[in-house]
C-alpha cells in the first residue's frame, strides 16, 4: 500500500499513545513494545479535563465508547494529536467533523464484535419470551414450589416473527442464528438487501418501520445511533407493538424513549424487554431493574476475551499503518482528509 503522506516524525522515535481505559493484557503489552504507551491501569474513566490534557500530550489517543470527545475538546487538543484510534466499531461519541477539520484521522475496529453481540441478542430473543429473568429470580428467592402445569408460562419461539431493525453485520448475524430456532425474519433497513442475501437468511424486507414494529412478535435493534435513529422507538411506535411482544436492544440505549418503554411495560402493553444498553450508562432506571420480565445486562454485548483481543489488535494495526505513513485500514470514511 502506497503512503498517503510522509511518515510522521516523533521526538522519541515512537508515537506517544494514550489508552483511556484498561485493555486486554496482551494488547497493552504489545502497545508498550511498539509505542510510548501511557496505560490506564486502574481503569477509571477519564474526566473531560483529563481527556483534553491527554490529547495535548500524545500523538495517538485510544478512546472507547465511554469517552465523549466533542468539538471543543478537539479544538483544545493542540497540534500534536494526529490520530484517534477508537477501540470499538461505533464512533458516535467522537465529533468526526471536528476531527476532519483539524486533519485528525479517526479509525475504529469494525467486525470483531459481530458474532459476540449477535449471540447476546439471541439470549434476549429467547430469554425474554420464555421469562428467563423471572424464572431465575423465582428460584433464587426460595419461593419456587415446584413444577405446575400453568407455572411461569412464556411464549413459543418457533414460528414467531422476528423483526430486525438494521440489517448490517450484526443484524445479518442475528438473522442467521434465528433460522435455527424457526423464527420468521422480517427486517427494516435504509437500503434493501440483494435478493440473494434475503434468500440466504430467509429474511423478508419491510419498507415501512411502523409496519415492521406492528407485525413483530420480537423486535431487535441493530442500527447505529444517529440524529435520525435517536428516539426512534418513541411512545407512538411502542404503542404499535403487540401487547405480547418484546423488544431487545444491544445497540445503543438512546434508540428507545426509556420513559415510553417503562410506561408500556408497567401498563401491560408490552410483555418484556431485553436490554444491554441504556441512555444514561451506567445508571439503569430502577423501574427496569424491578420489572419481572426485563433482562437488564451491563453492556456486555462485546465482552468476550476473543473479541476484546481482536479489537485491540485492530487498534495496533491502525496505529502501525499510520505511523509508517500509510492510510490505516479502518479509517472512518466520514473523517477522510
C-alpha positions in Angstrom: 0.0 0.0 0.0 1.4 3.4 -1.0 1.9 6.0 1.7 -0.8 8.7 1.9 1.8 11.2 3.2 5.3 11.3 4.6 5.6 9.2 7.7 5.1 11.4 10.8 8.2 12.1 13.0 8.2 11.6 16.8 10.7 13.1 19.2 11.3 9.8 21.0 11.3 7.8 17.8 7.9 6.3 18.7 4.4 7.7 18.8 3.1 8.6 22.2 -0.1 6.6 22.6 -2.6 7.2 25.5 -5.1 4.5 26.3 -8.1 5.9 28.1 -9.2 2.5 29.6 -7.6 -0.7 30.7 -7.4 -3.1 27.7 -6.5 -6.8 27.5 -3.1 -7.6 29.0 -1.8 -9.0 25.7 -2.9 -5.8 23.9 -1.3 -3.5 26.4 1.9 -5.5 26.4 2.2 -5.2 22.6 1.3 -1.5 22.8 4.1 -0.9 25.3 6.6 -2.8 23.0 5.8 -0.8 19.9 4.9 2.7 21.2 5.5 5.1 24.0 2.3 3.9 25.6 0.5 5.5 28.6 -1.8 3.0 30.2 -4.8 3.5 32.4 -4.1 0.7 34.9 -6.9 1.5 37.4 -9.4 1.6 34.5 -11.1 4.7 35.9 -13.0 6.7 33.2 -11.2 9.9 32.5 -12.9 13.2 33.0 -13.3 15.8 30.2 -10.4 17.8 31.5 -8.2 14.7 31.9 -9.0 13.7 28.3 -8.1 17.2 27.0 -4.8 17.1 28.9 -4.1 13.6 27.5 -4.9 14.8 23.9 -2.5 17.7 24.3 0.3 15.3 25.2 0.0 12.5 22.8 0.2 11.6 19.1 -2.5 9.0 19.3 -5.5 8.7 21.6 -7.2 5.3 22.0 -10.6 6.0 23.4 -13.6 3.8 24.0 -17.4 4.3 23.9 -17.3 5.7 27.4 -15.2 8.7 26.2 -17.2 11.6 24.8 -14.9 13.6 22.5 -16.7 16.8 21.3 -15.6 19.6 19.0 -14.5 21.8 21.9 -12.1 19.1 23.2 -10.7 18.5 19.7 -10.1 22.3 19.3 -8.4 22.4 22.7 -6.2 19.4 21.9 -3.4 21.4 20.3 -1.3 20.4 17.3 0.3 17.2 18.5 -2.7 14.8 18.3 -3.0 13.4 14.8 -4.8 10.1 15.2 -7.8 8.9 17.3 -7.7 5.1 17.1 -11.0 4.2 18.6 -11.4 0.8 20.5 -14.7 -0.3 19.1 -16.8 0.0 16.0 -19.2 2.8 17.0 -17.8 6.4 16.6 -20.9 8.5 17.5 -19.1 9.5 20.7 -16.5 11.3 18.6 -17.1 14.5 16.7 -15.9 13.3 13.3 -16.5 16.6 11.5 -14.4 18.5 14.0 -11.6 15.9 13.8 -11.6 16.1 10.0 -11.3 19.9 10.1 -8.2 19.5 12.3 -6.8 16.9 9.9 -7.0 14.3 12.7 -7.6 10.8 11.4 -10.2 8.6 13.2 -10.2 4.8 13.0 -12.4 2.2 14.5 -12.4 -1.6 14.8 -15.4 -2.9 12.7 -16.5 -6.5 12.5 -14.7 -8.0 15.5 -17.8 -7.9 17.8 -20.4 -9.0 15.3 -20.8 -12.6 16.5 -20.5 -11.8 20.2 -23.2 -9.1 20.0 -25.4 -11.4 17.9 -25.1 -14.2 20.4 -26.1 -11.8 23.3 -29.1 -10.6 21.2 -30.2 -14.2 20.8 -30.1 -14.6 24.5 -32.7 -11.9 24.8 -34.7 -13.1 21.8 -35.0 -16.5 23.5 -34.9 -15.4 27.2 -37.5 -12.7 27.3 -40.4 -14.6 25.7 -39.6 -17.6 27.9 -39.4 -15.3 31.0 -35.9 -16.5 32.0 -35.2 -13.5 34.2 -38.4 -14.1 36.1 -37.7 -17.8 36.4 -34.2 -17.3 37.8 -35.5 -14.7 40.2 -38.1 -17.2 41.5 -35.6 -19.9 42.1 -33.1 -17.5 43.8 -35.9 -16.2 46.1 -36.5 -19.6 47.5 -40.3 -19.3 46.8 -40.5 -21.8 44.0 -42.9 -24.5 45.0 -42.2 -26.9 42.1 -43.4 -27.7 38.6 -47.0 -26.7 37.8 -49.0 -27.1 34.5 -49.7 -23.3 34.4 -46.5 -22.1 36.1 -44.5 -19.3 34.5 -45.9 -19.7 31.0 -43.9 -17.9 28.3 -44.3 -17.7 24.6 -43.1 -20.2 22.0 -40.2 -19.0 19.8 -40.7 -21.2 16.7 -43.0 -19.6 14.1 -42.9 -16.2 15.6 -42.0 -13.1 13.6 -38.6 -11.6 14.5 -38.3 -8.0 13.4 -34.8 -6.8 12.8 -34.2 -3.1 12.7 -30.9 -2.6 10.9 -29.6 -5.3 8.7 -25.9 -4.7 8.8 -23.2 -7.1 10.0 -24.9 -7.8 13.4 -28.4 -7.8 12.1 -27.4 -10.4 9.5 -25.7 -12.5 12.1 -28.8 -12.5 14.2 -30.9 -13.5 11.2 -28.5 -16.4 10.5 -29.0 -17.6 14.1 -32.7 -17.1 14.1 -33.2 -19.6 11.3 -32.1 -22.4 13.6 -34.9 -21.5 16.1 -37.6 -21.5 13.4 -38.2 -17.7 13.7 -39.7 -15.9 10.7 -37.4 -13.0 10.0 -38.6 -9.7 8.7 -36.3 -6.6 8.5 -36.2 -2.9 8.0 -33.1 -1.2 6.6 -32.2 2.0 4.9 -31.5 0.0 1.8 -33.0 -3.3 0.8 -30.5 -6.2 0.7 -29.9 -8.1 -2.6 -32.4 -10.8 -3.2 -29.7 -13.4 -2.9 -28.8 -12.3 0.6 -32.5 -12.3 1.6 -32.8 -15.9 0.4 -29.7 -16.9 2.3 -31.2 -15.6 5.6 -34.8 -16.3 4.7 -35.5 -12.7 5.5 -38.3 -10.5 4.2 -37.9 -6.8 3.7 -40.5 -4.5 5.2 -40.1 -0.9 3.7 -42.0 0.8 6.5 -40.6 0.7 10.0 -44.1 1.2 11.6 -45.4 -1.9 9.7 -42.5 -4.0 11.0 -43.0 -2.8 14.6 -46.7 -3.7 14.4 -46.0 -7.1 12.9 -43.1 -8.3 15.1 -43.5 -10.7 18.0 -39.9 -9.9 18.9 -38.2 -6.7 17.8 -34.5 -6.4 18.0 -32.5 -3.2 17.3 -29.2 -3.3 15.4 -28.8 0.2 13.9 -26.3 2.9 14.7 -27.1 6.0 16.8 -27.6 9.0 14.5 -29.8 12.1 14.5 -32.4 10.1 12.6 -32.4 7.0 14.9 -32.2 8.7 18.2 -35.5 8.0 20.0 -36.8 6.1 17.0 -38.7 3.8 19.4 -40.8 6.5 20.9 -44.2 6.4 22.6 -46.1 6.3 19.3 -44.1 3.4 17.8 -44.0 1.4 21.0 -47.8 1.7 21.1 -47.9 -0.1 17.7 -46.4 -3.2 19.2 -48.4 -6.2 20.2 -49.0 -6.5 24.0 -47.5 -10.0 23.9 -44.4 -8.7 22.0 -40.9 -8.0 23.4 -38.1 -5.6 22.4 -34.4 -6.4 22.5 -31.7 -3.7 22.4 -28.0 -4.5 22.2 -27.2 -1.4 20.1 -27.5 2.0 21.8 -29.7 3.0 24.7 -30.7 6.2 23.1 -32.6 4.4 20.3 -35.5 3.9 22.7 -37.5 6.5 24.6 -37.0 4.9 28.0 -40.0 6.6 29.7 -42.3 5.4 27.0 -40.8 1.9 27.3 -41.3 1.8 31.0 -44.9 3.0 30.7 -45.7 0.3 28.2 -44.2 -2.4 30.4 -45.9 -1.2 33.6 -49.2 -0.9 31.9 -49.1 -4.4 30.3 -48.9 -3.0 26.8 -45.6 -4.8 26.2 -44.6 -8.3 27.5 -41.0 -7.7 28.2 -37.6 -6.3 27.2 -34.0 -7.4 26.9 -31.6 -4.5 27.4 -27.8 -4.4 27.3 -27.6 -0.6 26.7 -29.1 2.4 28.4 -29.4 6.1 27.7 -27.6 7.2 30.8 -25.0 4.5 31.5 -24.0 3.2 34.0 -27.3 4.4 35.5 -30.1 2.0 35.0 -33.7 3.1 35.9 -34.8 1.2 38.9 -38.2 0.5 37.3 -36.5 -1.6 34.7 -34.5 -3.5 37.3 -37.6 -4.3 39.3 -39.8 -5.3 36.3 -40.1 -9.2 36.4 -39.7 -9.6 32.7 -36.9 -7.2 31.8 -33.5 -8.7 31.3 -31.0 -5.9 32.4 -27.4 -6.6 31.3 -24.4 -4.4 31.9 -23.4 -3.6 28.3 -21.6 -6.9 27.7 -22.5 -7.5 24.1 -18.9 -7.4 23.1 -17.5 -8.8 26.3 -15.6 -11.8 25.2 -11.8 -12.4 25.6 -11.5 -13.2 21.9 -13.4 -10.1 20.8 -11.6 -7.7 23.0 -8.2 -9.1 22.0 -9.2 -8.8 18.3 -10.3 -5.2 18.7 -7.1 -4.3 20.4 -5.1 -5.9 17.6 -7.0 -3.8 15.1 -6.1 -0.7 17.1 -2.5 -1.6 17.0 -2.6 -2.3 13.2 -4.3 1.0 12.6 -1.6 2.9 14.5 1.2 1.0 12.8 -0.1 1.8 9.3 -0.5 5.5 10.3 3.0 5.7 11.9 4.5 4.2 8.7 2.9 6.9 6.6 0.1 4.7 5.2 -3.6 5.1 5.4 -5.0 3.0 8.3 -7.1 0.1 7.1 -10.0 1.1 9.3 -10.1 4.8 8.7 -13.6 6.1 9.3 -14.8 7.3 5.9 -16.6 10.4 7.1 -13.3 11.6 8.5 -11.2 11.2 5.4 -8.9 14.1 4.9 
